[in-house]
Amino acid sequence: MGPAADIARRLAQNAEAVCREYLSNGRREGGTWRVGDIDNTPGRSLMVRLTGPDSGKGACGRWVDFATAEGGDLLDLIARARRLHTFRDVLDEARRFLSLPEREYQGSAPARSPVPTGSPEAARRLFASARPIPGTLAAVYLRHRGIAVSGDLPALRFHPTCFYRAHEGAPRETWPALLAAVTDREGVVTGVLRTWLAHDGSGKAPLATPRRSMGRLLDHGVRLGNGSDVLAAGEGLETMLSLRVVLPALPVVAALSATHLAGFIPPSGLRRLYIARDSDRVGRRAAEMLGARAHADGIEALVLTPQWDDFNTDLTTLGCEALAASLRAQLAPEDVVRFLVVNRRPGPQPRQRASVSGPSSPSAAPGLQDGDGAGSG
C-alpha cells in the first residue's frame, strides 16, 4: 500500500473526527455525517459515510454532495475544504491532522525534480494526479452534453482543483476540470486537454478560456477504444464522444482542433477511416486534407457530416435515434451491422432551436463555430 492509500485508510478510520474538523457545521445522523456543502454551510445535501467496508460501494469515508453530484474519499474532501492546490499539500494537511511524522513517509517515493510548464512530462504528471470520472463533476458535465458515462474511460480523468491562470502574471485559481490524455500511437501520454468546469458541472467554468491543452498534440490525439482496421477521427472531444453514444464499439480519436485533424497521420494497417468533420470552412478543409492523405496511403476515407455544426449539437438537439439514423446513411453497410447501436433508454431529449423549424442541410445550421477543439466546444 502506498503512502496516499495508507493515509486515506487512516482518515477513513477516523471519519467522524475528520468531519468535525473540516465540516464542523454538520452533524451526525446515524452512520453518516450531514452538512450543506463542501464549504461547511449548514444543511443536509452533503453526506459522508462514517461506517462501512474499507473499499467499494458504501465504503467508510466516501462522501457525496447530492446537490452537485460531487464526491470522493476523505483526501478529496480535505482538498476541497481547504482549497489545496497540489496533492502533496493535501497529503501534508492529512498528515498534520493525523499527527503523522513526515519521516514515516520519507523514502517511500523518490522526490521528483521540477519539469518545464506545459511540457509532455508536466502533462503526464497532471494526468496521473487525477482520478477516474465516474461519480465526479466530469461525469455530470458530460451528461449535460448528452453523453452518459457508464464505465471507466482510461483516457478521461477528473481533477477537483486544477490550476488556471487567465494570463501570465495573473493570480492562480483552482477549478474542477475534465482531463483528457493525448497519446501517440504507442499509447504514451504526450499532452493533456484541460476543460475547466462550473462548480455544479452544468457546463464549462465561467473563464475567458475554459479549455486549454498542454504538451505535444501534432499527430497525436485523445484515443477512445481499441481497434486496428476501422477508426473515426474528428476535432472535438465531445464531438467524438457523441459518436460513441450510438457507435460504442467504434474506436475514435479526437485531434482537438481542425489544424491537428488536418495533420493527423492514420495508423498503419488501417482499412477504413471515418472523418467526422465540423460544418464550418476550416472543418471542411481539414477533412479534405486528411481524406487525401488517407487515400494516398491506400485507406478508404469516408466523411461523416453532421446536420448542425457538429455531432454533439446533433446529439443534444435531435436525440440518439435521429443521430443514429443520420449516421446509418453515411456508414459502410458492414459497419452499420458492426458498430451502430441505438440506446433506447432515457437519454438526451432533443432541444428546440430558437427561430429555426429544423435542420435541412449542414449549411442551414445557425451559429456555426470554428470547431470543438482546444479553445472551443
C-alpha positions as CSV (number, residue, x, y, z in Angstrom):
1,M,0.0,0.0,0.0
2,G,1.4,3.4,-1.0
3,P,1.5,6.4,1.3
4,A,-1.6,8.1,-0.2
5,A,-3.7,4.9,0.1
6,D,-2.4,4.4,3.7
7,I,-3.3,7.9,4.7
8,A,-6.7,7.6,3.1
9,R,-7.3,4.4,5.1
10,R,-6.3,6.1,8.3
11,L,-8.6,9.0,7.6
12,A,-11.5,6.7,7.0
13,Q,-10.8,5.0,10.3
14,N,-11.3,8.5,11.9
15,A,-14.1,9.6,9.6
16,E,-16.2,11.4,12.2
17,A,-13.1,13.2,13.6
18,V,-12.3,14.4,10.0
19,C,-15.9,15.7,9.6
20,R,-15.8,17.5,12.9
21,E,-12.6,19.2,11.9
22,Y,-13.4,20.1,8.3
23,L,-17.2,20.2,8.2
24,S,-17.9,21.4,11.7
25,N,-21.3,22.9,10.9
26,G,-22.7,19.4,10.2
27,R,-23.9,16.8,12.5
28,R,-24.0,13.0,12.8
29,E,-27.2,11.2,11.6
30,G,-27.0,7.5,12.1
31,G,-24.0,6.2,10.3
32,T,-23.5,9.4,8.3
33,W,-22.4,13.0,8.7
34,R,-24.6,15.6,7.0
35,V,-23.8,19.1,6.1
36,G,-24.9,21.6,3.5
37,D,-21.9,21.5,1.2
38,I,-18.1,21.3,1.0
39,D,-17.8,24.9,2.1
40,N,-19.2,23.9,5.5
41,T,-22.6,25.5,5.0
42,P,-25.3,24.2,7.4
43,G,-27.7,21.8,5.8
44,R,-28.0,18.2,4.6
45,S,-27.0,18.0,1.0
46,L,-23.6,16.6,1.5
47,M,-23.3,13.1,3.2
48,V,-20.1,11.4,4.5
49,R,-20.3,7.7,5.4
50,L,-18.9,7.1,8.9
51,T,-19.3,3.3,8.8
52,G,-18.9,0.7,6.1
53,P,-16.3,-1.5,4.4
54,D,-12.8,-0.4,3.7
55,S,-13.4,-0.2,-0.1
56,G,-16.0,-0.5,-2.7
57,K,-19.6,0.7,-2.7
58,G,-20.6,2.3,0.6
59,A,-17.1,2.4,1.9
60,C,-16.4,4.3,5.1
61,G,-15.1,7.8,4.4
62,R,-16.8,8.2,1.0
63,W,-18.8,11.3,0.5
64,V,-21.3,12.7,-2.0
65,D,-22.9,16.1,-2.4
66,F,-26.4,15.3,-3.7
67,A,-26.9,18.8,-5.0
68,T,-23.8,18.8,-7.3
69,A,-23.1,15.1,-7.7
70,E,-19.5,15.7,-6.4
71,G,-18.0,13.1,-4.3
72,G,-14.8,11.2,-3.4
73,D,-12.8,10.0,-0.4
74,L,-11.6,12.0,2.6
75,L,-8.5,13.2,0.8
76,D,-10.7,14.7,-1.9
77,L,-12.8,16.3,0.9
78,I,-9.8,17.8,2.6
79,A,-8.5,19.2,-0.8
80,R,-11.8,20.9,-1.5
81,A,-12.5,22.1,2.1
82,R,-9.0,23.6,2.5
83,R,-8.7,24.8,-1.2
84,L,-5.4,23.0,-1.5
85,H,-3.8,23.2,-4.9
86,T,-1.4,20.2,-5.1
87,F,-1.7,16.6,-4.0
88,R,1.4,17.0,-1.9
89,D,-0.3,19.8,0.0
90,V,-3.3,17.5,0.6
91,L,-1.1,14.8,2.0
92,D,0.7,17.2,4.2
93,E,-2.6,18.5,5.6
94,A,-3.8,15.0,6.2
95,R,-0.6,14.0,8.0
96,R,-0.9,17.1,10.1
97,F,-4.5,16.1,11.1
98,L,-3.5,12.5,11.8
99,S,-0.3,13.7,13.7
100,L,1.8,11.5,11.5
101,P,5.5,12.4,11.3
102,E,6.9,13.3,7.9
103,R,9.8,10.9,8.3
104,E,7.3,8.0,8.3
105,Y,6.8,8.6,4.6
106,Q,10.3,9.8,3.6
107,G,11.9,7.5,1.2
108,S,8.7,5.8,0.2
109,A,8.9,7.6,-3.2
110,P,11.8,9.5,-4.8
111,A,11.5,13.2,-4.9
112,R,10.6,14.4,-8.4
113,S,12.5,17.2,-10.0
114,P,10.6,20.2,-11.5
115,V,9.7,20.0,-15.2
116,P,9.0,22.8,-17.7
117,T,5.5,24.1,-17.5
118,G,3.4,22.8,-20.4
119,S,5.8,20.0,-21.3
120,P,4.8,16.4,-22.0
121,E,6.2,15.4,-18.6
122,A,4.1,18.1,-16.9
123,A,1.1,16.8,-18.7
124,R,1.8,13.2,-17.6
125,R,2.2,14.3,-14.0
126,L,-1.1,16.2,-14.1
127,F,-3.0,13.3,-15.6
128,A,-1.5,10.9,-13.1
129,S,-2.7,13.0,-10.2
130,A,-6.3,12.9,-11.4
131,R,-9.0,10.3,-10.8
132,P,-11.4,8.3,-13.0
133,I,-14.5,10.2,-13.9
134,P,-17.5,8.1,-12.8
135,G,-19.3,9.8,-9.9
136,T,-17.5,13.1,-10.4
137,L,-18.4,16.6,-11.8
138,A,-16.8,15.5,-15.1
139,A,-19.5,12.8,-15.5
140,V,-22.1,15.5,-14.6
141,Y,-20.7,17.8,-17.3
142,L,-20.7,15.1,-19.9
143,R,-24.3,14.2,-19.1
144,H,-25.3,17.8,-19.7
145,R,-23.7,17.4,-23.2
146,G,-25.9,14.3,-23.7
147,I,-23.0,11.8,-23.0
148,A,-23.7,9.3,-20.3
149,V,-20.6,7.6,-18.8
150,S,-21.5,4.1,-17.8
151,G,-18.0,2.9,-17.1
152,D,-14.4,3.9,-16.8
153,L,-12.8,5.6,-19.8
154,P,-9.0,5.4,-19.3
155,A,-8.3,8.5,-21.5
156,L,-10.5,10.7,-19.3
157,R,-10.0,11.7,-15.7
158,F,-11.2,14.3,-13.2
159,H,-9.2,16.8,-11.2
160,P,-11.0,18.6,-8.4
161,T,-8.5,21.5,-8.1
162,C,-6.8,22.1,-11.5
163,F,-4.7,25.3,-11.8
164,Y,-5.9,28.1,-14.1
165,R,-4.3,31.4,-14.9
166,A,-6.1,34.0,-17.1
167,H,-2.8,35.2,-18.4
168,E,0.9,35.2,-17.5
169,G,1.3,37.0,-14.2
170,A,-2.4,36.7,-13.3
171,P,-3.2,35.1,-9.9
172,R,-3.5,31.4,-9.9
173,E,-7.0,29.9,-9.5
174,T,-8.2,26.4,-9.0
175,W,-11.3,24.9,-10.7
176,P,-12.6,21.4,-11.2
177,A,-11.5,20.0,-14.6
178,L,-12.1,17.2,-17.0
179,L,-8.8,16.0,-18.2
180,A,-8.3,14.1,-21.5
181,A,-5.0,12.3,-22.2
182,V,-3.4,13.0,-25.6
183,T,-1.4,9.9,-26.6
184,D,0.8,8.8,-29.5
185,R,0.2,5.6,-31.5
186,E,2.0,3.6,-28.8
187,G,-0.2,4.9,-26.0
188,V,2.3,7.2,-24.4
189,V,0.8,10.3,-23.0
190,T,2.2,13.4,-24.8
191,G,-0.3,16.0,-23.7
192,V,-3.5,16.8,-21.8
193,L,-6.6,18.7,-22.7
194,R,-8.0,20.6,-19.7
195,T,-11.7,21.6,-19.6
196,W,-12.4,23.6,-16.5
197,L,-15.9,23.1,-15.2
198,A,-18.5,25.1,-13.4
199,H,-18.8,24.0,-9.7
200,D,-22.1,22.3,-10.4
201,G,-20.9,20.6,-13.5
202,S,-23.6,22.2,-15.7
203,G,-21.1,23.5,-18.2
204,K,-17.6,24.9,-18.6
205,A,-16.3,27.2,-15.9
206,P,-17.0,31.0,-16.4
207,L,-13.5,31.7,-17.5
208,A,-12.1,33.5,-20.5
209,T,-10.5,30.3,-21.9
210,P,-12.1,27.4,-20.1
211,R,-10.4,24.9,-22.4
212,R,-6.6,24.6,-22.9
213,S,-4.2,21.9,-24.0
214,M,-0.6,21.3,-22.9
215,G,2.2,19.1,-24.2
216,R,2.6,17.8,-27.8
217,L,-0.5,17.4,-29.9
218,L,0.6,17.2,-33.5
219,D,-0.1,13.7,-35.0
220,H,-1.5,12.7,-31.6
221,G,-5.0,12.7,-30.1
222,V,-7.4,11.6,-27.4
223,R,-8.0,7.9,-28.2
224,L,-11.1,6.2,-27.1
225,G,-11.5,2.5,-27.9
226,N,-9.2,-0.1,-29.4
227,G,-9.2,-1.3,-33.0
228,S,-6.9,-1.9,-35.9
229,D,-8.9,-1.8,-39.1
230,V,-11.6,0.9,-38.8
231,L,-11.2,4.3,-37.0
232,A,-13.0,7.6,-36.8
233,A,-11.2,10.8,-36.4
234,G,-12.5,14.3,-35.7
235,E,-11.8,17.6,-33.9
236,G,-13.5,17.9,-30.6
237,L,-13.6,15.6,-27.6
238,E,-17.4,16.0,-27.1
239,T,-17.9,15.5,-30.8
240,M,-16.2,12.1,-30.8
241,L,-17.8,11.1,-27.5
242,S,-21.1,11.8,-29.1
243,L,-20.4,9.4,-31.9
244,R,-19.7,6.7,-29.4
245,V,-23.1,7.2,-27.9
246,V,-24.6,5.3,-30.9
247,L,-21.3,3.7,-32.1
248,P,-19.9,2.5,-28.8
249,A,-17.6,-0.1,-30.3
250,L,-16.1,2.2,-32.9
251,P,-12.6,3.4,-32.0
252,V,-12.3,7.1,-32.3
253,V,-9.6,9.8,-31.9
254,A,-10.2,13.5,-31.1
255,A,-7.4,15.6,-32.7
256,L,-8.6,18.6,-30.7
257,S,-8.5,21.2,-33.5
258,A,-9.0,21.5,-37.2
259,T,-5.3,22.1,-37.7
260,H,-4.3,18.9,-35.8
261,L,-7.0,16.9,-37.6
262,A,-5.6,18.0,-41.0
263,G,-2.1,16.9,-39.9
264,F,-3.3,13.6,-38.3
265,I,-1.4,10.6,-39.7
266,P,-3.7,7.4,-39.8
267,P,-2.1,4.4,-38.2
268,S,-0.6,1.7,-40.3
269,G,-2.8,-1.3,-41.2
270,L,-6.0,0.9,-41.2
271,R,-8.6,-0.3,-43.8
272,R,-11.2,2.5,-43.4
273,L,-11.1,5.9,-41.8
274,Y,-14.2,7.9,-41.0
275,I,-13.6,11.6,-40.8
276,A,-16.2,13.3,-38.5
277,R,-16.0,16.9,-39.7
278,D,-17.4,20.1,-38.3
279,S,-19.7,22.1,-40.5
280,D,-17.5,25.2,-41.0
281,R,-15.0,26.2,-43.6
282,V,-11.9,25.1,-41.6
283,G,-13.6,21.8,-40.6
284,R,-14.4,21.0,-44.3
285,R,-10.8,21.9,-45.3
286,A,-9.3,19.7,-42.6
287,A,-11.5,16.8,-43.7
288,E,-10.4,17.2,-47.3
289,M,-6.7,17.3,-46.4
290,L,-6.9,14.2,-44.1
291,G,-9.0,12.3,-46.6
292,A,-6.4,13.0,-49.4
293,R,-3.6,11.7,-47.2
294,A,-5.6,8.6,-46.3
295,H,-6.4,7.8,-49.9
296,A,-2.7,8.2,-50.8
297,D,-1.9,5.6,-48.2
298,G,-4.5,3.2,-49.6
299,I,-7.0,3.8,-46.9
300,E,-10.7,4.2,-47.7
301,A,-11.8,7.6,-46.3
302,L,-15.4,8.4,-45.7
303,V,-16.6,11.8,-44.4
304,L,-19.3,11.9,-41.7
305,T,-21.3,15.1,-41.9
306,P,-23.4,16.4,-39.0
307,Q,-26.8,18.1,-39.6
308,W,-25.9,21.0,-37.4
309,D,-22.5,22.4,-36.5
310,D,-21.0,19.2,-35.0
311,F,-22.2,15.8,-33.8
312,N,-22.6,16.9,-30.2
313,T,-25.1,19.5,-31.3
314,D,-26.8,16.8,-33.4
315,L,-27.0,14.6,-30.3
316,T,-28.4,17.2,-27.9
317,T,-30.7,18.8,-30.5
318,L,-32.0,15.8,-32.4
319,G,-31.5,12.9,-29.9
320,C,-29.9,9.5,-30.1
321,E,-32.3,7.9,-32.6
322,A,-32.1,10.8,-35.1
323,L,-28.3,10.8,-34.8
324,A,-28.2,7.0,-35.4
325,A,-30.4,7.4,-38.5
326,S,-28.2,10.1,-39.9
327,L,-25.1,8.0,-39.4
328,R,-26.7,4.9,-40.7
329,A,-27.0,6.5,-44.1
330,Q,-23.3,7.5,-44.1
331,L,-21.6,4.4,-42.8
332,A,-20.4,1.5,-44.9
333,P,-23.2,-1.3,-44.7
334,E,-20.9,-3.7,-42.9
335,D,-20.1,-1.1,-40.3
336,V,-23.7,-0.4,-39.6
337,V,-24.1,-4.0,-38.5
338,R,-20.8,-4.0,-36.7
339,F,-20.9,-0.7,-34.8
340,L,-24.3,1.0,-34.8
341,V,-26.4,0.7,-31.6
342,V,-29.3,2.9,-30.6
343,N,-29.7,3.3,-26.9
344,R,-33.4,3.5,-26.3
345,R,-33.2,4.1,-22.6
346,P,-34.0,7.6,-21.5
347,G,-31.3,9.8,-22.9
348,P,-30.8,13.4,-24.1
349,Q,-34.0,15.0,-25.1
350,P,-34.0,16.9,-28.4
351,R,-33.7,20.7,-27.8
352,Q,-35.6,23.2,-29.8
353,R,-33.6,25.7,-31.8
354,A,-34.9,29.3,-31.5
355,S,-36.5,30.6,-34.7
356,V,-35.5,27.5,-36.7
357,S,-38.0,24.9,-37.5
358,G,-35.4,22.2,-38.1
359,P,-32.2,21.3,-39.9
360,S,-32.4,20.7,-43.6
361,S,-28.8,20.6,-44.5
362,P,-25.4,21.4,-42.9
363,S,-25.4,24.8,-44.4
364,A,-28.8,25.5,-42.7
365,A,-27.3,25.2,-39.2
366,P,-27.2,28.6,-37.5
367,G,-24.4,29.9,-35.4
368,L,-21.6,27.7,-36.8
369,Q,-18.4,27.7,-34.7
370,D,-14.8,27.2,-35.6
371,G,-14.8,23.6,-34.3
372,D,-14.8,21.9,-30.9
373,G,-11.1,22.0,-30.4
374,A,-8.8,23.1,-27.6
375,G,-10.3,26.5,-27.3
376,S,-14.0,25.8,-28.1
377,G,-16.6,23.0,-27.9
